[in-house]
Amino acid sequence: MLKRKSKLWVIILIIIVSALIWIMWRQSHLSYTAYLKQSGQEVDSTAEGESSREITLPETYTEKVNDRLYFDAKIITGEDFDPNQVYQASARIYFPDAEAWAPVLLQKDLSEYEYEEMDSQGLREIPGKIKSWSDELSDYLRLDVEGIYYWKQPEMNCMSGLFHFDAIDPMNNREAFESVAKIDGLSQQEAWDTAMHQVKGTGVDTKDWTYDTCLAVNSETLNDQQQKLVESGNIEEDDLTLDWGEEDEGYYYYFYQQCNGLMIYPALSVLDYGGAYSRGQLYMSRSGIYELNIPVLFDVSVSDEVQQLCDFQTIVDTLKNHYELYVTKTYLTVTECRLVEYPIQTGENEYQMQPIWICKTEEYMGAEASNTAIDILAVNAVTGEEMTELGG
Protein backbone atom coordinates (compact mmCIF):
# COMPACT_ATOMS: atom_id res chain seq x y z
CA MET A 1 0.00 0.00 0.00
CA LEU A 2 2.84 2.33 0.90
CA LYS A 3 4.59 1.60 -2.36
CA ARG A 4 1.44 2.43 -4.30
CA LYS A 5 1.13 5.80 -2.52
CA SER A 6 4.78 6.56 -3.23
CA LYS A 7 4.33 5.80 -6.89
CA LEU A 8 1.22 8.04 -7.00
CA TRP A 9 3.11 10.95 -5.46
CA VAL A 10 5.95 10.48 -7.93
CA ILE A 11 3.48 10.57 -10.84
CA ILE A 12 1.81 13.71 -9.46
CA LEU A 13 5.21 15.34 -8.93
CA ILE A 14 6.25 14.53 -12.49
CA ILE A 15 3.00 16.04 -13.82
CA ILE A 16 3.49 19.24 -11.78
CA VAL A 17 7.13 19.62 -12.83
CA SER A 18 6.21 19.00 -16.49
CA ALA A 19 3.48 21.63 -16.31
CA LEU A 20 5.87 24.15 -14.80
CA ILE A 21 8.48 23.45 -17.46
CA TRP A 22 5.86 23.90 -20.22
CA ILE A 23 4.67 27.20 -18.73
CA MET A 24 8.24 28.49 -18.44
CA TRP A 25 8.98 27.45 -22.04
CA ARG A 26 5.80 29.12 -23.24
CA GLN A 27 6.68 32.37 -21.44
CA SER A 28 10.19 32.35 -22.89
CA HIS A 29 8.77 31.93 -26.41
CA LEU A 30 6.10 34.62 -26.25
CA SER A 31 6.29 37.14 -29.10
CA TYR A 32 7.05 40.66 -28.02
CA THR A 33 3.54 41.73 -29.01
CA ALA A 34 1.96 38.89 -26.98
CA TYR A 35 4.13 39.83 -24.00
CA LEU A 36 2.95 43.42 -24.17
CA LYS A 37 -0.67 42.31 -24.34
CA GLN A 38 -0.26 39.87 -21.42
CA SER A 39 1.42 42.48 -19.26
CA GLY A 40 -1.32 45.02 -19.97
CA GLN A 41 0.93 47.42 -21.85
CA GLU A 42 -0.14 49.37 -24.95
CA VAL A 43 0.60 47.52 -28.19
CA ASP A 44 2.32 49.47 -30.96
CA SER A 45 1.32 48.34 -34.47
CA THR A 46 5.00 48.23 -35.32
CA ALA A 47 5.73 45.77 -32.53
CA GLU A 48 7.50 42.51 -33.33
CA GLY A 49 5.18 40.01 -34.99
CA GLU A 50 3.00 42.73 -36.53
CA SER A 51 5.68 44.83 -38.18
CA SER A 52 5.38 45.70 -41.86
CA ARG A 53 7.97 44.42 -44.26
CA GLU A 54 10.22 47.15 -45.60
CA ILE A 55 9.49 47.47 -49.32
CA THR A 56 12.07 48.79 -51.75
CA LEU A 57 11.50 49.16 -55.46
CA PRO A 58 14.12 49.08 -58.21
CA GLU A 59 14.39 51.79 -60.86
CA THR A 60 14.78 49.14 -63.55
CA TYR A 61 14.44 45.37 -63.80
CA THR A 62 16.31 43.22 -66.32
CA GLU A 63 16.15 39.45 -66.77
CA LYS A 64 16.17 36.89 -69.56
CA VAL A 65 13.52 34.35 -68.56
CA ASN A 66 13.85 32.18 -71.66
CA ASP A 67 14.47 32.58 -75.39
CA ARG A 68 11.13 34.33 -75.91
CA LEU A 69 10.49 36.27 -72.68
CA TYR A 70 12.65 39.13 -71.44
CA PHE A 71 12.44 41.87 -68.83
CA ASP A 72 14.03 45.20 -69.71
CA ALA A 73 11.62 47.28 -67.70
CA LYS A 74 11.60 50.82 -66.41
CA ILE A 75 9.92 51.01 -63.00
CA ILE A 76 7.78 54.15 -62.65
CA THR A 77 6.17 55.38 -59.41
CA GLY A 78 6.16 59.01 -58.32
CA GLU A 79 8.81 61.61 -57.51
CA ASP A 80 8.08 61.68 -53.76
CA PHE A 81 6.56 58.20 -53.47
CA ASP A 82 7.28 56.04 -50.40
CA PRO A 83 6.23 52.38 -50.90
CA ASN A 84 5.96 51.97 -47.13
CA GLN A 85 3.55 54.90 -46.71
CA VAL A 86 0.63 53.95 -48.97
CA TYR A 87 -2.59 54.82 -47.14
CA GLN A 88 -6.06 53.53 -47.91
CA ALA A 89 -8.11 56.18 -49.66
CA SER A 90 -11.64 56.68 -50.93
CA ALA A 91 -12.83 59.12 -53.59
CA ARG A 92 -15.75 60.68 -55.40
CA ILE A 93 -15.80 62.12 -58.92
CA TYR A 94 -15.67 65.90 -59.08
CA PHE A 95 -18.37 67.28 -61.38
CA PRO A 96 -17.22 70.56 -62.98
CA ASP A 97 -19.38 73.57 -62.20
CA ALA A 98 -20.09 75.81 -65.19
CA GLU A 99 -20.35 78.91 -63.01
CA ALA A 100 -16.84 78.22 -61.71
CA TRP A 101 -15.01 77.16 -64.87
CA ALA A 102 -16.54 79.24 -67.66
CA PRO A 103 -15.62 82.71 -66.28
CA VAL A 104 -12.09 81.58 -65.42
CA LEU A 105 -11.16 80.02 -68.78
CA LEU A 106 -13.22 81.84 -71.40
CA GLN A 107 -11.83 85.15 -72.65
CA LYS A 108 -15.07 87.03 -73.29
CA ASP A 109 -18.43 87.57 -71.68
CA LEU A 110 -20.46 84.35 -71.78
CA SER A 111 -23.26 86.06 -73.68
CA GLU A 112 -20.94 86.45 -76.69
CA TYR A 113 -20.54 82.68 -77.20
CA GLU A 114 -22.63 80.13 -78.99
CA TYR A 115 -23.94 77.99 -76.15
CA GLU A 116 -25.13 74.37 -76.37
CA GLU A 117 -26.40 71.96 -73.75
CA MET A 118 -27.33 68.29 -74.09
CA ASP A 119 -27.99 65.27 -71.89
CA SER A 120 -25.18 62.77 -71.47
CA GLN A 121 -24.23 59.65 -69.54
CA GLY A 122 -20.53 60.50 -69.42
CA LEU A 123 -17.77 57.92 -69.83
CA ARG A 124 -18.79 56.29 -66.55
CA GLU A 125 -22.51 56.26 -67.39
CA ILE A 126 -23.32 58.97 -64.87
CA PRO A 127 -26.41 60.97 -65.91
CA GLY A 128 -25.65 64.64 -66.49
CA LYS A 129 -25.24 67.32 -69.12
CA ILE A 130 -22.63 68.46 -71.59
CA LYS A 131 -22.32 72.25 -71.72
CA SER A 132 -20.24 74.05 -74.33
CA TRP A 133 -19.35 77.63 -75.28
CA SER A 134 -17.83 78.34 -78.69
CA ASP A 135 -16.45 81.27 -80.68
CA GLU A 136 -14.29 80.21 -83.62
CA LEU A 137 -12.25 83.41 -83.38
CA SER A 138 -11.79 83.29 -79.60
CA ASP A 139 -11.96 79.99 -77.73
CA TYR A 140 -13.99 76.91 -76.90
CA LEU A 141 -14.96 75.24 -73.62
CA ARG A 142 -16.82 71.98 -73.12
CA LEU A 143 -17.76 70.70 -69.69
CA ASP A 144 -18.68 67.04 -69.82
CA VAL A 145 -20.27 65.17 -66.94
CA GLU A 146 -16.79 64.50 -65.54
CA GLY A 147 -14.33 66.03 -68.03
CA ILE A 148 -13.10 69.53 -68.86
CA TYR A 149 -11.89 70.47 -72.36
CA TYR A 150 -10.70 73.95 -73.31
CA TRP A 151 -8.75 75.31 -76.26
CA LYS A 152 -8.02 78.68 -77.78
CA GLN A 153 -9.29 79.19 -81.32
CA PRO A 154 -8.06 79.23 -84.03
CA GLU A 155 -4.58 78.65 -82.54
CA MET A 156 -5.15 75.14 -81.13
CA ASN A 157 -7.20 74.07 -84.16
CA CYS A 158 -4.01 74.54 -86.16
CA MET A 159 -1.37 73.71 -83.54
CA SER A 160 -2.93 70.36 -82.61
CA GLY A 161 -2.28 69.24 -86.19
CA LEU A 162 1.43 69.89 -85.68
CA PHE A 163 1.79 67.74 -82.56
CA HIS A 164 2.48 64.10 -83.40
CA PHE A 165 3.94 62.73 -80.17
CA ASP A 166 2.62 59.17 -80.22
CA ALA A 167 5.40 56.61 -80.78
CA ILE A 168 3.34 54.65 -83.30
CA ASP A 169 2.31 57.76 -85.29
CA PRO A 170 3.97 57.55 -88.74
CA MET A 171 4.32 61.36 -88.65
CA ASN A 172 5.93 61.28 -85.18
CA ASN A 173 7.87 64.52 -84.71
CA ARG A 174 8.39 64.42 -80.95
CA GLU A 175 12.17 64.62 -81.31
CA ALA A 176 11.87 67.98 -83.06
CA PHE A 177 10.17 69.45 -80.00
CA GLU A 178 12.36 67.58 -77.50
CA SER A 179 15.40 69.22 -79.10
CA VAL A 180 14.22 72.57 -77.71
CA ALA A 181 15.55 72.84 -74.15
CA LYS A 182 13.53 75.85 -72.99
CA ILE A 183 11.67 78.97 -74.03
CA ASP A 184 13.70 82.16 -73.69
CA GLY A 185 12.51 84.19 -70.73
CA LEU A 186 9.96 81.59 -69.56
CA SER A 187 10.79 78.52 -67.46
CA GLN A 188 8.60 75.42 -67.48
CA GLN A 189 7.97 75.76 -63.72
CA GLU A 190 6.97 79.41 -64.09
CA ALA A 191 4.53 78.55 -66.87
CA TRP A 192 3.09 75.64 -64.84
CA ASP A 193 2.67 77.77 -61.72
CA THR A 194 0.90 80.50 -63.71
CA ALA A 195 -1.53 77.98 -65.18
CA MET A 196 -2.22 76.39 -61.77
CA HIS A 197 -2.89 79.82 -60.28
CA GLN A 198 -5.51 80.42 -62.96
CA VAL A 199 -7.13 77.00 -62.43
CA LYS A 200 -7.32 77.61 -58.68
CA GLY A 201 -9.72 80.45 -59.53
CA THR A 202 -12.33 77.72 -60.14
CA GLY A 203 -12.07 76.59 -56.52
CA VAL A 204 -10.21 73.39 -57.41
CA ASP A 205 -7.16 72.59 -55.28
CA THR A 206 -4.27 71.71 -57.59
CA LYS A 207 -1.71 70.79 -54.92
CA ASP A 208 -1.91 67.11 -55.94
CA TRP A 209 -1.44 67.85 -59.65
CA THR A 210 1.93 67.18 -61.21
CA TYR A 211 3.38 66.62 -64.66
CA ASP A 212 5.72 63.90 -65.89
CA THR A 213 6.31 65.21 -69.42
CA CYS A 214 6.98 68.74 -70.59
CA LEU A 215 7.91 69.80 -74.14
CA ALA A 216 9.18 73.27 -74.96
CA VAL A 217 7.46 74.69 -78.05
CA ASN A 218 9.05 77.66 -79.82
CA SER A 219 7.84 79.54 -82.88
CA GLU A 220 10.73 78.35 -85.05
CA THR A 221 9.85 74.68 -84.49
CA LEU A 222 6.13 75.35 -85.02
CA ASN A 223 6.73 77.11 -88.33
CA ASP A 224 9.25 74.48 -89.45
CA GLN A 225 6.98 71.52 -88.65
CA GLN A 226 4.02 73.26 -90.24
CA GLN A 227 5.94 73.79 -93.48
CA LYS A 228 7.04 70.13 -93.58
CA LEU A 229 3.46 68.92 -93.11
CA VAL A 230 2.22 71.28 -95.84
CA GLU A 231 4.91 70.06 -98.26
CA SER A 232 4.07 66.42 -97.49
CA GLY A 233 0.37 67.09 -98.13
CA ASN A 234 -0.68 66.17 -94.60
CA ILE A 235 -2.21 69.59 -93.96
CA GLU A 236 -3.53 72.24 -96.34
CA GLU A 237 -1.96 75.66 -96.43
CA ASP A 238 -4.18 78.61 -95.39
CA ASP A 239 -6.81 76.16 -94.13
CA LEU A 240 -4.96 74.93 -91.03
CA THR A 241 -1.87 77.12 -90.90
CA LEU A 242 -0.86 80.24 -89.01
CA ASP A 243 2.20 82.45 -88.84
CA TRP A 244 3.51 81.50 -85.40
CA GLY A 245 5.16 84.15 -83.24
CA GLU A 246 6.68 84.58 -79.77
CA GLU A 247 3.25 84.99 -78.13
CA ASP A 248 2.43 81.41 -79.16
CA GLU A 249 5.54 79.90 -77.57
CA GLY A 250 5.18 77.89 -74.39
CA TYR A 251 5.20 74.43 -72.83
CA TYR A 252 3.11 71.35 -73.49
CA TYR A 253 2.51 69.27 -70.36
CA TYR A 254 1.16 65.79 -69.71
CA PHE A 255 -0.10 65.90 -66.14
CA TYR A 256 -2.13 63.93 -63.63
CA GLN A 257 -3.73 64.01 -60.20
CA GLN A 258 -1.94 62.16 -57.37
CA CYS A 259 -2.87 60.06 -54.35
CA ASN A 260 -0.16 58.72 -52.05
CA GLY A 261 2.38 60.21 -54.46
CA LEU A 262 1.09 58.03 -57.31
CA MET A 263 -0.86 58.84 -60.47
CA ILE A 264 -4.61 58.42 -60.09
CA TYR A 265 -5.28 56.47 -63.26
CA PRO A 266 -8.11 58.35 -65.04
CA ALA A 267 -9.04 55.97 -67.86
CA LEU A 268 -11.63 53.20 -67.43
CA SER A 269 -9.49 50.41 -68.86
CA VAL A 270 -5.78 49.76 -68.48
CA LEU A 271 -5.81 49.12 -72.23
CA ASP A 272 -6.06 52.93 -72.60
CA TYR A 273 -2.67 53.28 -70.86
CA GLY A 274 -0.67 55.90 -72.71
CA GLY A 275 -3.72 57.01 -74.70
CA ALA A 276 -5.65 60.27 -74.86
CA TYR A 277 -7.59 59.57 -71.64
CA SER A 278 -4.66 58.37 -69.55
CA ARG A 279 -3.41 61.86 -68.57
CA GLY A 280 -4.39 65.49 -68.72
CA GLN A 281 -2.89 67.85 -71.29
CA LEU A 282 -2.01 71.50 -70.89
CA TYR A 283 -0.46 73.93 -73.35
CA MET A 284 0.59 77.07 -71.54
CA SER A 285 1.84 79.84 -73.83
CA ARG A 286 3.40 83.17 -73.03
CA SER A 287 -0.03 84.74 -73.49
CA GLY A 288 -2.05 82.23 -71.45
CA ILE A 289 -3.67 78.81 -71.56
CA TYR A 290 -4.13 77.54 -75.12
CA GLU A 291 -5.30 74.03 -74.21
CA LEU A 292 -6.50 72.28 -71.06
CA ASN A 293 -7.88 68.74 -71.22
CA ILE A 294 -8.83 66.96 -68.00
CA PRO A 295 -10.43 63.49 -68.41
CA VAL A 296 -11.65 63.31 -64.79
CA LEU A 297 -10.94 64.73 -61.33
CA PHE A 298 -11.51 63.07 -57.96
CA ASP A 299 -12.21 64.41 -54.49
CA VAL A 300 -9.98 62.12 -52.43
CA SER A 301 -10.11 61.28 -48.72
CA VAL A 302 -7.02 59.55 -47.31
CA SER A 303 -7.25 57.46 -44.14
CA ASP A 304 -4.48 56.76 -41.61
CA GLU A 305 -4.49 53.02 -42.37
CA VAL A 306 -1.39 51.86 -44.24
CA GLN A 307 -1.67 49.32 -47.06
CA GLN A 308 1.08 46.72 -47.22
CA LEU A 309 2.37 46.38 -50.79
CA CYS A 310 3.82 43.07 -51.92
CA ASP A 311 7.47 43.02 -52.98
CA PHE A 312 8.33 43.61 -56.62
CA GLN A 313 9.57 40.04 -57.10
CA THR A 314 5.98 38.88 -56.59
CA ILE A 315 4.92 41.13 -59.50
CA VAL A 316 7.72 39.70 -61.64
CA ASP A 317 6.60 36.14 -60.82
CA THR A 318 3.00 36.97 -61.77
CA LEU A 319 4.17 38.35 -65.13
CA LYS A 320 6.32 35.27 -65.73
CA ASN A 321 3.42 32.93 -64.95
CA HIS A 322 1.17 34.89 -67.32
CA TYR A 323 3.54 35.11 -70.28
CA GLU A 324 5.08 31.65 -69.96
CA LEU A 325 1.60 30.34 -70.75
CA TYR A 326 1.35 32.75 -73.68
CA VAL A 327 1.09 30.65 -76.83
CA THR A 328 3.04 32.65 -79.37
CA LYS A 329 5.99 32.45 -81.71
CA THR A 330 6.86 36.08 -81.05
CA TYR A 331 9.42 37.61 -78.71
CA LEU A 332 8.07 39.38 -75.62
CA THR A 333 9.84 42.09 -73.64
CA VAL A 334 8.34 43.66 -70.52
CA THR A 335 9.43 47.28 -70.99
CA GLU A 336 7.55 49.26 -68.36
CA CYS A 337 5.88 48.74 -64.99
CA ARG A 338 4.03 51.73 -63.55
CA LEU A 339 2.50 51.80 -60.09
CA VAL A 340 -0.75 53.81 -59.99
CA GLU A 341 -3.82 54.29 -57.83
CA TYR A 342 -6.83 52.87 -59.66
CA PRO A 343 -10.35 53.98 -58.57
CA ILE A 344 -12.42 50.82 -58.00
CA GLN A 345 -16.14 51.66 -57.93
CA THR A 346 -17.86 50.47 -54.75
CA GLY A 347 -21.15 52.37 -55.00
CA GLU A 348 -22.90 55.29 -56.67
CA ASN A 349 -20.07 57.79 -57.14
CA GLU A 350 -18.08 55.95 -54.47
CA TYR A 351 -14.59 54.66 -55.23
CA GLN A 352 -11.82 52.91 -53.35
CA MET A 353 -8.27 53.64 -54.46
CA GLN A 354 -6.43 50.42 -55.30
CA PRO A 355 -2.67 50.41 -55.93
CA ILE A 356 -1.99 48.43 -59.12
CA TRP A 357 0.93 47.84 -61.42
CA ILE A 358 0.25 48.56 -65.09
CA CYS A 359 2.79 46.49 -66.98
CA LYS A 360 3.54 47.09 -70.66
CA THR A 361 4.97 44.35 -72.85
CA GLU A 362 6.21 44.84 -76.40
CA GLU A 363 5.78 41.98 -78.83
CA TYR A 364 8.23 41.38 -81.67
CA MET A 365 7.96 39.05 -84.64
CA GLY A 366 11.70 38.33 -84.52
CA ALA A 367 14.70 39.08 -82.36
CA GLU A 368 15.74 41.96 -84.66
CA ALA A 369 12.23 42.97 -85.78
CA SER A 370 10.58 46.28 -85.06
CA ASN A 371 7.81 46.54 -82.48
CA THR A 372 4.57 44.99 -83.74
CA ALA A 373 2.18 45.05 -80.77
CA ILE A 374 1.69 46.25 -77.20
CA ASP A 375 0.18 44.13 -74.44
CA ILE A 376 -0.98 45.61 -71.12
CA LEU A 377 -1.43 43.65 -67.91
CA ALA A 378 -2.74 44.94 -64.57
CA VAL A 379 -1.45 43.39 -61.33
CA ASN A 380 -2.77 44.08 -57.83
CA ALA A 381 0.09 45.75 -55.93
CA VAL A 382 -1.14 44.38 -52.59
CA THR A 383 -1.93 40.76 -53.45
CA GLY A 384 0.26 40.34 -56.53
CA GLU A 385 -2.66 38.86 -58.49
CA GLU A 386 -3.71 39.66 -62.06
CA MET A 387 -6.65 42.03 -62.40
CA THR A 388 -8.18 40.97 -65.72
CA GLU A 389 -11.41 42.77 -64.82
CA LEU A 390 -9.63 46.07 -65.56
CA GLY A 391 -9.25 45.20 -69.22
CA GLY A 392 -5.66 43.92 -69.30
NORCOR-V164962 format. One record per residue. RES is the residue in three letters. D_CENTER is the distance of its C-alpha to the mean C-alpha in Angstrom with 1 decimal. Layout:
res,d_center
RES,D_CENTER
RES,D_CENTER
//
This chain:
res,d_center
MET,84.8
LEU,84.0
LYS,82.2
ARG,80.0
LYS,79.1
SER,78.2
LYS,76.0
LEU,74.2
TRP,73.6
VAL,72.2
ILE,69.8
ILE,68.7
LEU,68.4
ILE,66.2
ILE,63.9
ILE,63.6
VAL,62.9
SER,60.3
ALA,58.6
LEU,58.5
ILE,57.2
TRP,54.4
ILE,53.5
MET,53.5
TRP,51.3
ARG,48.9
GLN,48.7
SER,48.2
HIS,45.3
LEU,43.4
SER,39.8
TYR,39.3
THR,37.3
ALA,40.2
TYR,42.7
LEU,41.1
LYS,41.1
GLN,44.7
SER,45.9
GLY,44.4
GLN,42.0
GLU,38.5
VAL,35.9
ASP,32.8
SER,29.7
THR,29.5
ALA,33.0
GLU,33.9
GLY,33.2
GLU,30.1
SER,28.3
SER,24.7
ARG,24.2
GLU,22.9
ILE,19.7
THR,19.2
LEU,16.7
PRO,17.9
GLU,16.6
THR,17.9
TYR,19.6
THR,22.7
GLU,25.1
LYS,27.5
VAL,27.7
ASN,30.5
ASP,31.7
ARG,29.1
LEU,25.9
TYR,24.3
PHE,21.4
ASP,20.6
ALA,16.9
LYS,14.8
ILE,12.7
ILE,9.5
THR,8.3
GLY,8.9
GLU,12.3
ASP,13.8
PHE,12.2
ASP,15.0
PRO,14.8
ASN,17.9
GLN,16.9
VAL,14.2
TYR,15.8
GLN,15.9
ALA,14.7
SER,15.7
ALA,14.8
ARG,16.6
ILE,15.8
TYR,17.3
PHE,19.9
PRO,20.9
ASP,24.5
ALA,26.7
GLU,29.0
ALA,26.3
TRP,24.4
ALA,27.4
PRO,29.6
VAL,26.9
LEU,25.7
LEU,28.9
GLN,31.6
LYS,34.7
ASP,36.1
LEU,34.6
SER,38.0
GLU,38.0
TYR,35.2
GLU,35.4
TYR,33.6
GLU,32.5
GLU,31.2
MET,30.6
ASP,29.4
SER,26.1
GLN,24.1
GLY,20.7
LEU,18.0
ARG,17.9
GLU,21.7
ILE,22.2
PRO,25.6
GLY,25.8
LYS,26.8
ILE,25.8
LYS,27.5
SER,28.0
TRP,30.1
SER,31.3
ASP,33.8
GLU,33.8
LEU,35.3
SER,32.9
ASP,29.4
TYR,27.5
LEU,25.2
ARG,23.9
LEU,22.5
ASP,21.3
VAL,21.1
GLU,17.4
GLY,16.7
ILE,18.2
TYR,19.6
TYR,22.1
TRP,23.9
LYS,27.2
GLN,30.0
PRO,31.5
GLU,29.5
MET,26.1
ASN,28.0
CYS,29.4
MET,26.7
SER,24.0
GLY,26.5
LEU,26.5
PHE,22.8
HIS,22.2
PHE,19.1
ASP,18.1
ALA,19.3
ILE,21.2
ASP,22.9
PRO,26.6
MET,26.9
ASN,24.0
ASN,25.0
ARG,21.9
GLU,24.2
ALA,26.6
PHE,24.2
GLU,22.7
SER,26.4
VAL,26.6
ALA,25.8
LYS,26.1
ILE,27.9
ASP,31.3
GLY,31.5
LEU,27.9
SER,25.1
GLN,21.4
GLN,20.9
GLU,23.9
ALA,22.7
TRP,19.2
ASP,21.1
THR,23.6
ALA,21.1
MET,19.4
HIS,23.0
GLN,23.8
VAL,20.8
LYS,21.8
GLY,25.1
THR,23.6
GLY,23.2
VAL,19.4
ASP,18.2
THR,15.8
LYS,15.8
ASP,12.2
TRP,11.2
THR,10.8
TYR,10.8
ASP,10.3
THR,13.0
CYS,16.4
LEU,19.5
ALA,22.9
VAL,25.0
ASN,28.7
SER,31.6
GLU,33.1
THR,30.2
LEU,29.8
ASN,33.5
ASP,33.6
GLN,30.8
GLN,32.4
GLN,35.8
LYS,34.6
LEU,33.0
VAL,36.2
GLU,38.4
SER,36.4
GLY,36.9
ASN,33.2
ILE,33.7
GLU,37.0
GLU,38.5
ASP,39.3
ASP,37.2
LEU,33.7
THR,34.6
LEU,35.1
ASP,36.6
TRP,33.7
GLY,34.6
GLU,33.4
GLU,32.3
ASP,29.6
GLU,28.1
GLY,24.8
TYR,21.1
TYR,18.5
TYR,14.9
TYR,11.5
PHE,9.6
TYR,7.0
GLN,7.8
GLN,7.4
CYS,9.0
ASN,10.9
GLY,9.6
LEU,6.0
MET,2.9
ILE,4.4
TYR,4.1
PRO,7.3
ALA,9.4
LEU,12.0
SER,12.2
VAL,10.3
LEU,13.2
ASP,11.7
TYR,9.1
GLY,10.1
GLY,12.2
ALA,13.3
TYR,11.2
SER,7.7
ARG,7.9
GLY,10.8
GLN,13.9
LEU,16.6
TYR,20.0
MET,22.0
SER,25.6
ARG,28.5
SER,29.8
GLY,26.7
ILE,23.6
TYR,24.1
GLU,20.9
LEU,18.1
ASN,15.9
ILE,13.5
PRO,12.6
VAL,12.3
LEU,12.4
PHE,12.8
ASP,15.5
VAL,14.4
SER,17.1
VAL,16.6
SER,19.5
ASP,21.3
GLU,21.0
VAL,19.2
GLN,17.5
GLN,18.8
LEU,16.4
CYS,18.4
ASP,19.2
PHE,17.6
GLN,20.9
THR,20.5
ILE,17.4
VAL,19.6
ASP,22.4
THR,20.5
LEU,19.6
LYS,23.3
ASN,24.7
HIS,22.8
TYR,23.7
GLU,27.2
LEU,28.0
TYR,26.8
VAL,30.0
THR,29.9
LYS,31.9
THR,29.0
TYR,27.4
LEU,23.8
THR,21.6
VAL,18.2
THR,16.7
GLU,13.1
CYS,11.2
ARG,7.6
LEU,7.0
VAL,4.3
GLU,6.1
TYR,7.6
PRO,10.4
ILE,13.6
GLN,16.5
THR,19.5
GLY,21.8
GLU,22.5
ASN,19.6
GLU,18.7
TYR,15.4
GLN,14.7
MET,11.3
GLN,11.2
PRO,9.6
ILE,9.3
TRP,9.6
ILE,8.9
CYS,12.1
LYS,13.6
THR,17.4
GLU,19.8
GLU,23.2
TYR,26.4
MET,29.8
GLY,31.5
ALA,31.1
GLU,31.6
ALA,30.2
SER,27.5
ASN,24.2
THR,24.9
ALA,22.0
ILE,18.3
ASP,17.5
ILE,14.2
LEU,14.4
ALA,12.3
VAL,13.7
ASN,13.9
ALA,13.2
VAL,16.2
THR,18.7
GLY,17.9
GLU,18.7
GLU,17.6
MET,15.9
THR,17.7
GLU,17.6
LEU,14.1
GLY,15.7
GLY,15.3
//
